[in-house]
Amino acid sequence: MSGETAPGPRRRVLSMRVLRFVASVAVLVLVMAAVVAFLVVKGPPSEQELLERAGLTDKLELRIGVKDDVPGVALRDADTGQFSGFDIDIAYMVASDLGFRRSQVHFYPIEPEDRSKMQARDGNRFVTVDLVVSTYSITEEREKLPRVTFSAPYLLTEQSVVTIEGHSTVQSLEDLRGEAVCTLGTSTSQTAVAKAGANVFGKNRLSECFTGLRSGQFEAVTTDAAMLAGFVATDPLQRLQHHDIGLEAVEAWGINTGGNEDLRTLVNLSLYRSLHNPNDPRWEEAFDRNLRHEQPVNLPQEIAEEHQPDVDPVRVRQWPWDRDKFPPAEPAQPAPSTSR
């Protein structure tokens, strides 16, 4: 009949449309496959690949070297053995993002000169740790050491001075010329105060400096303000005075991954996400809980910058549908830790 399309031509038209659709899908699949292949071969590694290359996928525990005698930063309770402080909370945050539960995180006391060696104390023996989160200031000289690989900074502070009340105001390190001044051995503070002409005594533990300050052995203690602040805030006699000495140099604390470049990338990824994820308050909570309340009694010295330092973007392979995903924020409240 006129006006009707014959069955044969209609089937041919439908077949051509199906073929064109199939061809378009095939081209799209090929393009996607090419993109995937390019990303896998030429692009940055994925988080899983970084974990494997960093040697973390089969680890049952994460060993972290920390201080154990600095209130507000890293302090071990003499009765329970539990660790608390800003460094401890940051260590838990990073460990969580690396896939470790709190029960798998083990803290070991580490002395200043051993941070570059990744060697911490476990009773009467030394152990090699995976990370050092121990008020370790980032410097060019330290970055040249074979087992020092710093992350991006996680706290910014500056050198300052603490004396017993009644000491004359200290406005610069030169005001300590000829005085007995205690600081941590091998620290950045030791070099600066020695150049100023003070009689410098280096100790392995900051608590030893304050014992000597209270007994009259030393006239001043100097190191990073964020470390000194806890001693001032917890001084039972409230006789300690914190002095702002006006240094422009910033002490930027970094995490040492001991030459493990892939681990450093993962640590930086944790810090980057902490900074940029509005639903992750762990850094801010750590600062508020451990450091912010110390500020009033430490005036006129600012103990640390109250915002997380900037972190450069980390090149990690992610698919478009994964780019808005962040690791869940684990509760930041201190939890029991195992020390060995």
TORKOL-4160 file (C-alpha; in steps of 0.2 Angstrom, whole numbers, padded with zeros to 4 digits, m for minus):
340
<pt num="1" X="0000" Y="0000" Z="0000"/>
<pt num="2" X="0006" Y="0018" Z="m0003"/>
<pt num="3" X="0013" Y="0028" Z="0012"/>
<pt num="4" X="0019" Y="0012" Z="0021"/>
<pt num="5" X="0038" Y="0008" Z="0023"/>
<pt num="6" X="0042" Y="m0009" Z="0018"/>
<pt num="7" X="0048" Y="m0021" Z="0032"/>
<pt num="8" X="0065" Y="m0023" Z="0024"/>
<pt num="9" X="0071" Y="m0005" Z="0023"/>
<pt num="10" X="0064" Y="m0002" Z="0041"/>
<pt num="11" X="0075" Y="m0016" Z="0048"/>
<pt num="12" X="0090" Y="m0009" Z="0038"/>
<pt num="13" X="0087" Y="0008" Z="0046"/>
<pt num="14" X="0086" Y="0000" Z="0064"/>
<pt num="15" X="0101" Y="m0011" Z="0061"/>
<pt num="16" X="0111" Y="0005" Z="0055"/>
<pt num="17" X="0106" Y="0014" Z="0071"/>
<pt num="18" X="0111" Y="m0001" Z="0082"/>
<pt num="19" X="0128" Y="m0003" Z="0073"/>
<pt num="20" X="0131" Y="0016" Z="0076"/>
<pt num="21" X="0127" Y="0015" Z="0094"/>
<pt num="22" X="0137" Y="m0001" Z="0096"/>
<pt num="23" X="0152" Y="0008" Z="0087"/>
<pt num="24" X="0150" Y="0023" Z="0098"/>
<pt num="25" X="0150" Y="0013" Z="0114"/>
<pt num="26" X="0165" Y="0003" Z="0108"/>
<pt num="27" X="0175" Y="0019" Z="0104"/>
<pt num="28" X="0170" Y="0026" Z="0122"/>
<pt num="29" X="0176" Y="0010" Z="0130"/>
<pt num="30" X="0193" Y="0011" Z="0120"/>
<pt num="31" X="0195" Y="0029" Z="0125"/>
<pt num="32" X="0192" Y="0025" Z="0143"/>
<pt num="33" X="0204" Y="0010" Z="0142"/>
<pt num="34" X="0217" Y="0021" Z="0135"/>
<pt num="35" X="0215" Y="0034" Z="0149"/>
<pt num="36" X="0215" Y="0020" Z="0162"/>
<pt num="37" X="0231" Y="0013" Z="0154"/>
<pt num="38" X="0239" Y="0030" Z="0153"/>
<pt num="39" X="0235" Y="0034" Z="0171"/>
<pt num="40" X="0241" Y="0017" Z="0178"/>
<pt num="41" X="0258" Y="0017" Z="0168"/>
<pt num="42" X="0262" Y="0036" Z="0167"/>
<pt num="43" X="0252" Y="0043" Z="0181"/>
<pt num="44" X="0256" Y="0045" Z="0200"/>
<pt num="45" X="0254" Y="0029" Z="0211"/>
<pt num="46" X="0238" Y="0025" Z="0220"/>
<pt num="47" X="0236" Y="0025" Z="0239"/>
<pt num="48" X="0236" Y="0006" Z="0239"/>
<pt num="49" X="0252" Y="0006" Z="0229"/>
<pt num="50" X="0260" Y="0018" Z="0240"/>
<pt num="51" X="0256" Y="0008" Z="0255"/>
<pt num="52" X="0263" Y="m0007" Z="0247"/>
<pt num="53" X="0279" Y="0002" Z="0242"/>
<pt num="54" X="0281" Y="0009" Z="0259"/>
<pt num="55" X="0280" Y="m0008" Z="0267"/>
<pt num="56" X="0265" Y="m0005" Z="0277"/>
<pt num="57" X="0252" Y="m0018" Z="0270"/>
<pt num="58" X="0258" Y="m0033" Z="0280"/>
<pt num="59" X="0263" Y="m0023" Z="0296"/>
<pt num="60" X="0253" Y="m0028" Z="0312"/>
<pt num="61" X="0260" Y="m0013" Z="0322"/>
<pt num="62" X="0266" Y="0005" Z="0318"/>
<pt num="63" X="0281" Y="0010" Z="0329"/>
<pt num="64" X="0282" Y="0029" Z="0332"/>
<pt num="65" X="0296" Y="0038" Z="0342"/>
<pt num="66" X="0290" Y="0052" Z="0353"/>
<pt num="67" X="0295" Y="0062" Z="0368"/>
<pt num="68" X="0288" Y="0056" Z="0385"/>
<pt num="69" X="0292" Y="0071" Z="0397"/>
<pt num="70" X="0284" Y="0087" Z="0389"/>
<pt num="71" X="0267" Y="0092" Z="0396"/>
<pt num="72" X="0255" Y="0096" Z="0382"/>
<pt num="73" X="0266" Y="0089" Z="0368"/>
<pt num="74" X="0271" Y="0071" Z="0373"/>
<pt num="75" X="0270" Y="0065" Z="0391"/>
<pt num="76" X="0269" Y="0047" Z="0397"/>
<pt num="77" X="0259" Y="0044" Z="0413"/>
<pt num="78" X="0270" Y="0037" Z="0426"/>
<pt num="79" X="0256" Y="0026" Z="0433"/>
<pt num="80" X="0247" Y="0020" Z="0418"/>
<pt num="81" X="0261" Y="0021" Z="0404"/>
<pt num="82" X="0248" Y="0030" Z="0393"/>
<pt num="83" X="0254" Y="0044" Z="0381"/>
<pt num="84" X="0245" Y="0061" Z="0379"/>
<pt num="85" X="0249" Y="0077" Z="0370"/>
<pt num="86" X="0248" Y="0086" Z="0354"/>
<pt num="87" X="0262" Y="0076" Z="0345"/>
<pt num="88" X="0253" Y="0060" Z="0351"/>
<pt num="89" X="0236" Y="0065" Z="0344"/>
<pt num="90" X="0245" Y="0070" Z="0327"/>
<pt num="91" X="0253" Y="0053" Z="0327"/>
<pt num="92" X="0236" Y="0044" Z="0330"/>
<pt num="93" X="0228" Y="0054" Z="0316"/>
<pt num="94" X="0242" Y="0050" Z="0303"/>
<pt num="95" X="0242" Y="0031" Z="0309"/>
<pt num="96" X="0223" Y="0030" Z="0307"/>
<pt num="97" X="0225" Y="0037" Z="0289"/>
<pt num="98" X="0238" Y="0024" Z="0286"/>
<pt num="99" X="0226" Y="0010" Z="0291"/>
<pt num="100" X="0231" Y="0007" Z="0308"/>
<pt num="101" X="0220" Y="0005" Z="0323"/>
<pt num="102" X="0225" Y="0014" Z="0340"/>
<pt num="103" X="0228" Y="m0003" Z="0347"/>
<pt num="104" X="0241" Y="m0006" Z="0333"/>
<pt num="105" X="0251" Y="0010" Z="0337"/>
<pt num="106" X="0265" Y="0008" Z="0349"/>
<pt num="107" X="0275" Y="0023" Z="0356"/>
<pt num="108" X="0293" Y="0023" Z="0361"/>
<pt num="109" X="0303" Y="0037" Z="0369"/>
<pt num="110" X="0316" Y="0044" Z="0358"/>
<pt num="111" X="0330" Y="0056" Z="0363"/>
<pt num="112" X="0335" Y="0071" Z="0352"/>
<pt num="113" X="0351" Y="0064" Z="0344"/>
<pt num="114" X="0342" Y="0047" Z="0340"/>
<pt num="115" X="0328" Y="0055" Z="0329"/>
<pt num="116" X="0339" Y="0056" Z="0314"/>
<pt num="117" X="0343" Y="0037" Z="0316"/>
<pt num="118" X="0325" Y="0032" Z="0319"/>
<pt num="119" X="0331" Y="0023" Z="0335"/>
<pt num="120" X="0320" Y="0023" Z="0351"/>
<pt num="121" X="0321" Y="0015" Z="0368"/>
<pt num="122" X="0312" Y="0000" Z="0372"/>
<pt num="123" X="0317" Y="m0004" Z="0390"/>
<pt num="124" X="0335" Y="m0009" Z="0390"/>
<pt num="125" X="0336" Y="m0010" Z="0371"/>
<pt num="126" X="0334" Y="0000" Z="0355"/>
<pt num="127" X="0321" Y="m0002" Z="0342"/>
<pt num="128" X="0319" Y="0005" Z="0324"/>
<pt num="129" X="0303" Y="0015" Z="0323"/>
<pt num="130" X="0293" Y="0019" Z="0307"/>
<pt num="131" X="0289" Y="0037" Z="0311"/>
<pt num="132" X="0297" Y="0050" Z="0322"/>
<pt num="133" X="0284" Y="0063" Z="0329"/>
<pt num="134" X="0295" Y="0072" Z="0341"/>
<pt num="135" X="0295" Y="0091" Z="0340"/>
<pt num="136" X="0308" Y="0088" Z="0326"/>
<pt num="137" X="0311" Y="0105" Z="0317"/>
<pt num="138" X="0314" Y="0105" Z="0299"/>
<pt num="139" X="0331" Y="0112" Z="0293"/>
<pt num="140" X="0341" Y="0110" Z="0278"/>
<pt num="141" X="0356" Y="0103" Z="0288"/>
<pt num="142" X="0345" Y="0089" Z="0295"/>
<pt num="143" X="0337" Y="0085" Z="0278"/>
<pt num="144" X="0354" Y="0081" Z="0271"/>
<pt num="145" X="0356" Y="0067" Z="0284"/>
<pt num="146" X="0354" Y="0049" Z="0276"/>
<pt num="147" X="0339" Y="0044" Z="0287"/>
<pt num="148" X="0330" Y="0060" Z="0288"/>
<pt num="149" X="0315" Y="0062" Z="0277"/>
<pt num="150" X="0303" Y="0076" Z="0283"/>
<pt num="151" X="0285" Y="0077" Z="0280"/>
<pt num="152" X="0276" Y="0094" Z="0278"/>
<pt num="153" X="0276" Y="0104" Z="0294"/>
<pt num="154" X="0262" Y="0100" Z="0306"/>
<pt num="155" X="0265" Y="0114" Z="0319"/>
<pt num="156" X="0274" Y="0131" Z="0318"/>
<pt num="157" X="0282" Y="0138" Z="0334"/>
<pt num="158" X="0297" Y="0148" Z="0338"/>
<pt num="159" X="0312" Y="0148" Z="0351"/>
<pt num="160" X="0309" Y="0157" Z="0367"/>
<pt num="161" X="0316" Y="0157" Z="0385"/>
<pt num="162" X="0309" Y="0153" Z="0402"/>
<pt num="163" X="0316" Y="0159" Z="0419"/>
<pt num="164" X="0311" Y="0159" Z="0437"/>
<pt num="165" X="0300" Y="0174" Z="0441"/>
<pt num="166" X="0311" Y="0189" Z="0447"/>
<pt num="167" X="0324" Y="0186" Z="0433"/>
<pt num="168" X="0327" Y="0202" Z="0423"/>
<pt num="169" X="0316" Y="0203" Z="0407"/>
<pt num="170" X="0324" Y="0193" Z="0392"/>
<pt num="171" X="0321" Y="0202" Z="0376"/>
<pt num="172" X="0335" Y="0193" Z="0366"/>
<pt num="173" X="0346" Y="0178" Z="0368"/>
<pt num="174" X="0361" Y="0191" Z="0370"/>
<pt num="175" X="0353" Y="0195" Z="0387"/>
<pt num="176" X="0358" Y="0178" Z="0393"/>
<pt num="177" X="0376" Y="0181" Z="0389"/>
<pt num="178" X="0387" Y="0173" Z="0403"/>
<pt num="179" X="0372" Y="0164" Z="0411"/>
<pt num="180" X="0370" Y="0146" Z="0413"/>
<pt num="181" X="0356" Y="0141" Z="0401"/>
<pt num="182" X="0349" Y="0123" Z="0398"/>
<pt num="183" X="0342" Y="0117" Z="0382"/>
<pt num="184" X="0340" Y="0100" Z="0373"/>
<pt num="185" X="0356" Y="0093" Z="0365"/>
<pt num="186" X="0358" Y="0093" Z="0346"/>
<pt num="187" X="0343" Y="0105" Z="0345"/>
<pt num="188" X="0342" Y="0120" Z="0334"/>
<pt num="189" X="0340" Y="0131" Z="0350"/>
<pt num="190" X="0357" Y="0125" Z="0357"/>
<pt num="191" X="0367" Y="0133" Z="0342"/>
<pt num="192" X="0358" Y="0149" Z="0343"/>
<pt num="193" X="0360" Y="0152" Z="0362"/>
<pt num="194" X="0378" Y="0147" Z="0361"/>
<pt num="195" X="0381" Y="0160" Z="0348"/>
<pt num="196" X="0374" Y="0173" Z="0359"/>
<pt num="197" X="0387" Y="0169" Z="0372"/>
<pt num="198" X="0378" Y="0160" Z="0385"/>
<pt num="199" X="0385" Y="0145" Z="0395"/>
<pt num="200" X="0375" Y="0131" Z="0387"/>
<pt num="201" X="0371" Y="0114" Z="0395"/>
<pt num="202" X="0363" Y="0102" Z="0383"/>
<pt num="203" X="0352" Y="0088" Z="0390"/>
<pt num="204" X="0343" Y="0073" Z="0383"/>
<pt num="205" X="0327" Y="0077" Z="0392"/>
<pt num="206" X="0319" Y="0094" Z="0394"/>
<pt num="207" X="0312" Y="0089" Z="0411"/>
<pt num="208" X="0330" Y="0089" Z="0417"/>
<pt num="209" X="0332" Y="0107" Z="0412"/>
<pt num="210" X="0317" Y="0112" Z="0422"/>
<pt num="211" X="0323" Y="0102" Z="0437"/>
<pt num="212" X="0340" Y="0112" Z="0436"/>
<pt num="213" X="0331" Y="0128" Z="0434"/>
<pt num="214" X="0320" Y="0126" Z="0450"/>
<pt num="215" X="0336" Y="0121" Z="0460"/>
<pt num="216" X="0346" Y="0135" Z="0454"/>
<pt num="217" X="0358" Y="0125" Z="0443"/>
<pt num="218" X="0352" Y="0135" Z="0428"/>
<pt num="219" X="0346" Y="0153" Z="0426"/>
<pt num="220" X="0336" Y="0150" Z="0410"/>
<pt num="221" X="0329" Y="0136" Z="0399"/>
<pt num="222" X="0327" Y="0139" Z="0380"/>
<pt num="223" X="0320" Y="0129" Z="0366"/>
<pt num="224" X="0303" Y="0129" Z="0356"/>
<pt num="225" X="0289" Y="0139" Z="0364"/>
<pt num="226" X="0277" Y="0125" Z="0362"/>
<pt num="227" X="0288" Y="0114" Z="0372"/>
<pt num="228" X="0291" Y="0126" Z="0386"/>
<pt num="229" X="0273" Y="0131" Z="0388"/>
<pt num="230" X="0267" Y="0115" Z="0396"/>
<pt num="231" X="0280" Y="0117" Z="0409"/>
<pt num="232" X="0275" Y="0134" Z="0413"/>
<pt num="233" X="0256" Y="0129" Z="0413"/>
<pt num="234" X="0259" Y="0114" Z="0425"/>
<pt num="235" X="0272" Y="0123" Z="0437"/>
<pt num="236" X="0265" Y="0119" Z="0454"/>
<pt num="237" X="0272" Y="0135" Z="0462"/>
<pt num="238" X="0268" Y="0146" Z="0447"/>
<pt num="239" X="0285" Y="0154" Z="0447"/>
<pt num="240" X="0290" Y="0152" Z="0429"/>
<pt num="241" X="0291" Y="0166" Z="0417"/>
<pt num="242" X="0290" Y="0164" Z="0398"/>
<pt num="243" X="0300" Y="0177" Z="0388"/>
<pt num="244" X="0297" Y="0182" Z="0370"/>
<pt num="245" X="0314" Y="0185" Z="0363"/>
<pt num="246" X="0308" Y="0192" Z="0346"/>
<pt num="247" X="0316" Y="0179" Z="0335"/>
<pt num="248" X="0310" Y="0179" Z="0317"/>
<pt num="249" X="0315" Y="0161" Z="0313"/>
<pt num="250" X="0300" Y="0149" Z="0313"/>
<pt num="251" X="0302" Y="0132" Z="0320"/>
<pt num="252" X="0292" Y="0120" Z="0309"/>
<pt num="253" X="0290" Y="0103" Z="0316"/>
<pt num="254" X="0290" Y="0089" Z="0304"/>
<pt num="255" X="0287" Y="0070" Z="0304"/>
<pt num="256" X="0303" Y="0060" Z="0300"/>
<pt num="257" X="0299" Y="0044" Z="0289"/>
<pt num="258" X="0317" Y="0038" Z="0289"/>
<pt num="259" X="0321" Y="0039" Z="0271"/>
<pt num="260" X="0305" Y="0031" Z="0266"/>
<pt num="261" X="0299" Y="0042" Z="0252"/>
<pt num="262" X="0283" Y="0033" Z="0249"/>
<pt num="263" X="0278" Y="0034" Z="0267"/>
<pt num="264" X="0282" Y="0053" Z="0267"/>
<pt num="265" X="0270" Y="0055" Z="0253"/>
<pt num="266" X="0256" Y="0046" Z="0263"/>
<pt num="267" X="0260" Y="0056" Z="0278"/>
<pt num="268" X="0258" Y="0072" Z="0268"/>
<pt num="269" X="0242" Y="0066" Z="0261"/>
<pt num="270" X="0235" Y="0063" Z="0278"/>
<pt num="271" X="0241" Y="0081" Z="0283"/>
<pt num="272" X="0234" Y="0088" Z="0267"/>
<pt num="273" X="0217" Y="0080" Z="0269"/>
<pt num="274" X="0216" Y="0086" Z="0287"/>
<pt num="275" X="0219" Y="0104" Z="0282"/>
<pt num="276" X="0207" Y="0104" Z="0267"/>
<pt num="277" X="0193" Y="0092" Z="0273"/>
<pt num="278" X="0180" Y="0103" Z="0282"/>
<pt num="279" X="0173" Y="0087" Z="0290"/>
<pt num="280" X="0190" Y="0083" Z="0298"/>
<pt num="281" X="0193" Y="0092" Z="0314"/>
<pt num="282" X="0206" Y="0081" Z="0322"/>
<pt num="283" X="0221" Y="0094" Z="0320"/>
<pt num="284" X="0210" Y="0108" Z="0328"/>
<pt num="285" X="0204" Y="0097" Z="0342"/>
<pt num="286" X="0222" Y="0092" Z="0346"/>
<pt num="287" X="0227" Y="0110" Z="0347"/>
<pt num="288" X="0212" Y="0115" Z="0357"/>
<pt num="289" X="0214" Y="0101" Z="0369"/>
<pt num="290" X="0233" Y="0101" Z="0372"/>
<pt num="291" X="0240" Y="0119" Z="0368"/>
<pt num="292" X="0227" Y="0132" Z="0367"/>
<pt num="293" X="0223" Y="0132" Z="0386"/>
<pt num="294" X="0241" Y="0135" Z="0390"/>
<pt num="295" X="0242" Y="0151" Z="0380"/>
<pt num="296" X="0235" Y="0163" Z="0394"/>
<pt num="297" X="0248" Y="0159" Z="0407"/>
<pt num="298" X="0262" Y="0160" Z="0394"/>
<pt num="299" X="0260" Y="0178" Z="0389"/>
<pt num="300" X="0268" Y="0188" Z="0382"/>
<pt num="301" X="0275" Y="0173" Z="0372"/>
<pt num="302" X="0264" Y="0166" Z="0358"/>
<pt num="303" X="0267" Y="0147" Z="0360"/>
<pt num="304" X="0262" Y="0142" Z="0342"/>
<pt num="305" X="0252" Y="0146" Z="0327"/>
<pt num="306" X="0234" Y="0141" Z="0330"/>
<pt num="307" X="0231" Y="0135" Z="0312"/>
<pt num="308" X="0237" Y="0120" Z="0304"/>
<pt num="309" X="0252" Y="0124" Z="0292"/>
<pt num="310" X="0250" Y="0124" Z="0273"/>
<pt num="311" X="0253" Y="0108" Z="0264"/>
<pt num="312" X="0256" Y="0106" Z="0246"/>
<pt num="313" X="0244" Y="0095" Z="0235"/>
<pt num="314" X="0250" Y="0077" Z="0235"/>
<pt num="315" X="0250" Y="0068" Z="0218"/>
<pt num="316" X="0241" Y="0052" Z="0221"/>
<pt num="317" X="0231" Y="0043" Z="0207"/>
<pt num="318" X="0212" Y="0045" Z="0210"/>
<pt num="319" X="0197" Y="0041" Z="0199"/>
<pt num="320" X="0185" Y="0056" Z="0197"/>
<pt num="321" X="0172" Y="0047" Z="0208"/>
<pt num="322" X="0185" Y="0046" Z="0222"/>
<pt num="323" X="0191" Y="0064" Z="0223"/>
<pt num="324" X="0179" Y="0070" Z="0235"/>
<pt num="325" X="0182" Y="0055" Z="0247"/>
<pt num="326" X="0191" Y="0057" Z="0263"/>
<pt num="327" X="0196" Y="0045" Z="0276"/>
<pt num="328" X="0183" Y="0045" Z="0291"/>
<pt num="329" X="0189" Y="0056" Z="0305"/>
<pt num="330" X="0193" Y="0044" Z="0320"/>
<pt num="331" X="0188" Y="0051" Z="0337"/>
<pt num="332" X="0203" Y="0061" Z="0343"/>
<pt num="333" X="0201" Y="0058" Z="0362"/>
<pt num="334" X="0216" Y="0050" Z="0369"/>
<pt num="335" X="0215" Y="0031" Z="0370"/>
<pt num="336" X="0226" Y="0018" Z="0379"/>
<pt num="337" X="0242" Y="0015" Z="0370"/>
<pt num="338" X="0254" Y="0001" Z="0372"/>
<pt num="339" X="0272" Y="0006" Z="0376"/>
<pt num="340" X="0287" Y="m0006" Z="0375"/>
